[in-house]
């Protein structure tokens, strides 16, 4: 073809070789099945009542492949076993090869199932209907949860030495940031009218909790002047504050919590955050996110001058200067003086902001943060939450707690460069690097 490009040639060669690739894979898979000993893959007990040539067809990246394998009875487990399935990385119920399992996990954690199905078919030629892809992605999400729990348990019991990241010989500061966001789920789906008739408002929105940790020396300025984090660990869960606490503690341990010269927790003013920090990171210094602190100052300014933005801006300017310079005591004294001169609702509004800032007095030394090159805010975690939301907050999407937790877990494995722990067939990646 005169107008054909290299892309046309690539497509032609791909179509011509796909049948050969499928045949080679089928032969190699059959050989592996034939060489698998009749041992129970669960308990290691030798199988009895063995019979050969039980066929099984499964999806691969080269098309459907059929393998005949041995079946045997495990007296210890009291169950029929197919040891070749375990050797080839096939699940008991799914019909996908490890490579297709990875496709399902990765694409569905990034985009809706219907879109993922079309993308997989276009890029790989593998035809996975949306329903099949959805089931496989859910299966991989649940498997990821089990692996995450296993890894975290190893860290809690002191058996996770292989998970530890490289640490510098000189003293370092470990930064921990926390935040939360809402996800919409199908609670009591179809029963809204009935619930409301009973005086109960159906719940749709629930909190997803996240945290991130990194060493201060892994935070470097970008060409534009903003800080860029070169490497960090992330956790995200729909399981509640208790689950976040355990997962974040394990992640912080991987990043050198026990070896850190200093630990700093940065977050907004949510009570649950500081309770968690006091529980799991009791020796850490705490810092209120600067943007949230300034927001509460602006709330005072707008309560005083609700219809005059320019006057509010002029009034707040010296207070912002005090906030930036770390003069929290003087700032709070000024606000208390202002509150005393007010009456009724305006005084209540201002006093509420004063009480908020007073409760965070020891967390507002932003001048010290600048001198140390430490983050003044939790922007790294807030942006991470937003990135997760880009997948989970698309128009018309509703989730189940099981579904969203599994996909969050897959996304977190990917972000933390631990994907190869779920899919060891990939040839790159190191669990100790992040």
C-alpha positions in Angstrom: 0.0 0.0 0.0 1.4 3.3 -1.1 -0.1 5.3 1.8 0.7 2.7 4.5 2.8 3.8 7.5 4.9 1.9 9.9 1.7 1.7 12.0 0.0 -0.3 9.2 3.0 -2.6 9.0 3.0 -3.2 12.8 -0.7 -4.1 12.7 -0.1 -6.5 9.8 2.7 -8.3 11.6 0.8 -8.4 14.8 -2.1 -10.2 13.1 0.2 -12.6 11.2 2.1 -13.6 14.3 -0.8 -13.8 16.8 -1.7 -17.4 15.9 1.9 -18.5 16.2 2.2 -16.8 19.6 -0.9 -18.5 20.9 0.3 -21.9 19.6 3.7 -21.4 21.3 2.1 -20.4 24.5 -0.3 -23.3 24.5 2.6 -25.8 23.9 4.7 -24.2 26.7 1.7 -24.2 29.1 1.0 -27.8 28.4 4.6 -28.7 29.0 4.5 -26.9 32.4 1.3 -28.7 33.3 2.8 -32.1 32.4 5.9 -31.4 34.6 3.9 -30.2 37.7 4.1 -33.0 40.4 0.9 -34.3 41.9 1.2 -32.3 45.1 -1.6 -30.4 46.8 -0.8 -26.6 46.2 -2.6 -25.8 49.5 -1.1 -28.1 52.1 1.7 -29.8 50.1 0.3 -33.3 50.7 0.7 -35.9 47.9 -2.5 -36.3 45.9 -4.3 -39.6 45.3 -6.8 -40.9 42.8 -5.1 -38.9 40.1 -6.5 -38.7 36.6 -4.9 -36.9 33.7 -6.1 -34.7 30.8 -8.7 -32.6 32.4 -9.0 -29.6 29.9 -9.3 -26.0 30.9 -9.5 -23.0 28.6 -8.5 -19.5 29.7 -7.9 -16.1 28.2 -4.3 -15.1 27.4 -2.9 -12.0 25.7 -2.6 -14.1 22.5 -6.1 -15.5 22.6 -7.8 -18.5 24.2 -5.5 -21.4 25.3 -6.6 -24.9 26.3 -4.4 -27.0 28.6 -5.0 -30.6 29.8 -3.9 -31.1 33.4 -3.9 -33.7 36.2 -6.6 -33.8 38.9 -6.0 -35.5 42.3 -7.7 -35.9 45.6 -6.1 -34.4 48.7 -6.9 -36.5 51.8 -5.8 -33.8 54.1 -7.8 -30.9 52.6 -10.6 -33.3 51.5 -10.9 -31.6 48.1 -10.0 -32.1 44.5 -7.0 -30.2 43.4 -5.4 -29.3 40.0 -1.8 -28.6 40.9 -1.0 -27.3 37.4 -3.4 -24.4 37.8 -1.4 -23.1 40.8 1.8 -23.6 38.9 0.5 -21.5 36.0 -0.9 -18.7 38.2 -4.5 -19.5 37.4 -7.3 -18.9 40.0 -9.8 -21.6 40.9 -12.7 -19.7 39.4 -11.4 -17.1 37.0 -10.6 -17.8 33.3 -7.7 -15.4 32.8 -4.0 -15.9 32.6 -1.7 -13.8 35.0 -1.0 -11.4 32.1 -4.8 -10.8 31.5 -5.3 -10.6 35.3 -2.9 -7.8 35.3 -4.6 -6.1 32.4 -7.9 -6.2 34.3 -6.4 -4.9 37.5 -4.5 -2.0 36.0 -7.0 -0.7 33.5 -10.1 -0.9 35.8 -8.2 0.8 38.6 -7.6 3.7 36.1 -10.9 3.9 34.1 -14.5 2.6 34.0 -15.0 -1.0 33.1 -16.7 -0.4 29.7 -13.9 1.9 28.6 -11.3 -0.5 29.9 -12.8 -3.3 27.9 -12.5 -1.3 24.7 -8.9 -0.1 25.5 -7.7 -3.7 26.2 -9.2 -5.0 23.0 -7.7 -2.2 20.9 -4.2 -2.4 22.4 -3.8 -6.1 22.9 -6.6 -7.8 20.9 -7.9 -9.5 24.0 -11.7 -9.5 24.1 -13.0 -9.2 27.6 -16.7 -8.3 27.9 -17.3 -5.6 30.6 -19.0 -8.1 32.9 -16.0 -10.5 32.7 -13.6 -7.7 33.2 -15.5 -6.4 36.2 -15.4 -9.8 37.9 -11.7 -10.3 37.2 -10.9 -6.8 38.5 -12.9 -7.4 41.7 -11.0 -10.7 42.2 -7.7 -9.0 41.8 -8.7 -6.2 44.1 -9.6 -8.7 46.8 -6.3 -10.5 46.2 -4.5 -7.1 46.6 -6.2 -6.5 49.9 -5.0 -9.9 51.2 -1.5 -9.1 50.0 -1.5 -5.7 51.6 -2.7 -7.1 54.9 0.0 -9.7 54.8 2.7 -7.1 54.2 1.4 -4.8 56.9 1.3 -7.7 59.4 4.9 -8.5 58.6 5.9 -4.9 59.4 3.9 -4.9 62.7 5.5 -8.2 63.9 9.1 -7.2 62.9 9.3 -9.6 60.0 9.3 -7.0 57.2 13.0 -6.3 56.8 12.8 -7.0 53.1 10.2 -4.3 52.7 12.4 -1.5 54.2 13.5 1.2 51.8 17.0 2.4 51.6 17.8 4.9 54.3 20.6 7.5 54.3 23.3 7.1 57.0 22.9 10.7 58.1 20.0 11.9 60.3 16.8 12.5 58.4 13.3 13.9 59.0 10.2 11.8 58.1 7.2 13.8 56.9 3.7 12.3 57.4 0.6 13.9 55.9 -3.1 12.9 56.2 -6.4 13.8 54.7 -9.8 12.4 53.7 -12.4 12.7 50.9 -15.9 11.5 50.2 -17.0 8.6 48.0 -20.5 7.7 46.9 -21.8 4.2 47.5 -25.0 2.3 46.9 -26.3 2.0 50.5 -29.8 0.5 50.7 -30.1 0.9 46.9 -33.8 1.0 45.7 -35.0 1.6 49.3 -34.7 5.4 49.5 -38.5 6.1 49.5 -39.0 3.4 52.2 -36.2 4.8 54.3 -37.5 8.3 54.1 -41.0 7.1 55.0 -39.5 5.7 58.2 -37.8 9.0 58.9 -34.3 7.8 57.9 -32.3 9.7 55.3 -30.4 7.2 53.0 -26.7 7.5 53.3 -24.7 7.8 50.1 -21.5 9.6 50.9 -18.8 8.0 53.0 -15.2 9.0 54.0 -12.2 7.5 52.4 -9.0 8.1 54.4 -5.5 8.5 53.2 -1.9 9.3 54.2 1.5 9.7 52.7 5.0 9.7 54.1 8.4 10.7 52.7 11.8 11.8 53.9 12.5 15.5 53.9 15.6 15.0 51.7 13.3 13.4 49.1 11.6 16.8 48.7 13.3 19.0 46.1 12.5 22.2 44.3 11.2 22.0 40.8 12.3 24.3 38.0 9.2 26.4 38.7 10.1 26.8 42.3 7.5 24.5 43.8 8.6 21.6 45.9 8.5 18.2 44.2 8.6 14.9 46.1 10.9 12.4 44.4 9.7 9.3 46.3 7.0 8.6 48.8 4.6 6.0 50.1 0.9 6.3 50.0 -2.0 4.5 51.7 -5.7 4.9 51.0 -8.7 3.0 52.5 -12.4 3.0 52.8 -12.1 0.9 55.9 -12.2 3.8 58.4 -9.7 5.6 60.7 -8.6 2.4 62.5 -7.6 0.8 59.2 -5.8 3.9 58.1 -3.9 4.1 61.4 -2.5 0.5 60.9 -1.8 0.9 57.2 -0.1 4.2 57.6 2.0 3.0 60.6 3.3 0.1 58.5 4.1 2.4 55.6 5.9 4.8 57.9 7.9 1.9 59.2 9.0 1.0 55.7 10.2 4.6 55.2 12.3 4.6 58.4 9.9 5.7 61.2 12.1 4.0 63.9 15.3 5.4 62.5 14.1 9.0 61.8 15.8 11.8 63.7 12.6 13.7 63.6 9.0 12.9 62.6 6.6 15.7 61.4 2.8 15.3 60.9 1.2 17.9 58.7 -2.6 18.0 58.2 -5.7 20.1 58.4 -7.6 20.6 61.7 -9.7 17.5 61.7 -9.9 16.0 65.2 -9.5 12.4 64.0 -6.2 13.3 62.4 -4.6 14.5 65.6 -6.1 11.7 67.6 -4.5 9.2 65.1 -1.2 11.1 65.2 -1.1 11.0 69.0 -1.9 7.3 69.0 0.6 6.0 66.4 3.1 8.9 66.2 3.1 10.2 69.7 6.7 11.7 69.5 6.1 13.5 66.2 6.0 17.3 65.9 2.6 18.4 64.6 1.8 21.2 62.1 -1.5 22.6 61.0 -1.7 23.1 57.3 -1.0 26.8 56.6 -3.8 27.2 54.0 -6.4 26.0 56.5 -5.1 28.3 59.2 -5.3 31.3 56.8 -8.8 30.2 55.8 -9.9 30.6 59.4 -8.4 34.1 59.5 -10.3 35.0 56.4 -13.5 33.7 58.0 -12.9 36.3 60.7 -12.2 39.1 58.2 -15.4 38.3 56.2 -17.5 38.1 59.4 -16.3 41.6 60.3 -16.6 43.0 56.8 -19.1 40.8 55.0 -19.8 43.3 52.2 -16.4 45.0 51.8 -13.7 42.7 50.4 -11.1 45.4 50.1 -11.4 46.5 53.8 -11.4 42.8 54.8 -8.2 42.3 52.8 -6.5 45.3 54.4 -7.6 44.2 57.9 -6.2 40.7 57.5 -2.9 41.7 56.0 -0.9 42.3 59.3 -2.5 39.2 60.8 -1.4 37.0 57.9 2.1 38.5 58.3 2.1 37.4 62.0 0.8 33.9 61.0 3.7 33.5 58.5 6.3 34.7 60.9 5.2 32.2 63.6 3.9 34.8 66.1 0.9 32.8 67.0 0.6 34.2 70.6 0.4 37.8 69.3 -2.0 36.8 66.6 -4.4 35.1 69.0 -4.2 38.1 71.4 -5.2 40.4 68.6 -8.2 38.2 67.7 -9.4 37.9 71.3 -9.3 41.7 71.5 -11.4 41.9 68.4 -13.9 39.4 69.6 -14.4 41.3 72.9 -15.6 44.4 71.0 -18.3 42.5 69.1 -21.8 41.4 70.0 -24.3 38.7 69.3 -23.9 36.6 66.2 -20.8 38.4 64.9 -19.0 37.8 68.2 -20.0 34.1 68.2 -18.7 33.7 64.6 -15.4 35.3 65.4 -15.0 33.5 68.7 -15.5 30.2 67.0 -12.5 30.9 64.7 -10.5 32.1 67.7 -11.2 28.9 69.5 -10.2 26.8 66.5 -6.8 28.6 66.1 -6.2 28.5 69.9 -6.6 24.7 69.8 -3.8 24.6 67.2 -1.5 27.2 68.8 1.4 24.8 69.0 1.0 23.7 65.4 1.4 27.1 63.7 5.2 27.8 63.7 5.5 28.4 60.0 8.6 30.5 60.3 10.4 27.4 61.7 9.1 25.4 58.8 10.6 27.7 56.3 14.0 27.8 58.1 14.1 24.0 58.1 12.8 23.6 54.5 9.8 21.6 55.8 6.4 21.7 54.2 4.0 24.2 55.7 1.0 22.5 54.4 -0.4 19.0 53.4 -0.7 19.8 49.7 1.0 16.5 48.8 -1.7 14.5 50.4 -4.5 16.7 49.3 -3.4 16.4 45.6 -3.1 12.6 46.1 -6.7 12.5 47.3 -7.8 14.5 44.3 -6.0 12.0 42.0 -7.9 9.1 43.6 -11.1 11.0 43.2 -10.5 11.4 39.4 -11.2 7.6 39.3 -13.9 7.3 41.9 -15.9 10.4 41.5 -16.9 10.3 37.8 -20.5 11.3 36.9 -23.0 8.6 37.6 -20.7 6.3 39.5 -21.8 4.5 42.7 -19.6 2.1 44.6 -19.8 -0.7 47.1 -17.4 -0.7 50.1 -15.9 -4.0 48.7 -15.5 -2.6 45.2 -13.9 0.7 46.1 -11.6 -0.8 48.7 -10.2 -3.3 46.2 -9.6 -0.8 43.5 -8.0 1.7 45.9 -5.7 -1.1 47.0 -4.7 -1.9 43.4 -4.1 1.8 42.7 -1.9 2.1 45.9 0.2 -0.9 45.0 0.8 0.8 41.6 1.7 4.1 43.1 4.0 2.6 45.7 5.9 0.7 43.0 5.0 -2.7 44.5 3.0 -3.9 41.5 5.4 -6.8 41.0 4.4 -8.2 44.4 1.0 -8.8 42.9 2.1 -9.8 39.4 5.6 -11.3 39.7 5.7 -12.2 36.0 6.7 -8.6 35.2 10.4 -8.3 34.7 11.0 -4.9 36.3 10.6 -3.3 39.7 12.1 -3.7 43.1 10.0 -3.9 46.3 12.6 -2.0 48.2 12.5 1.0 45.8 9.8 3.6 45.8 
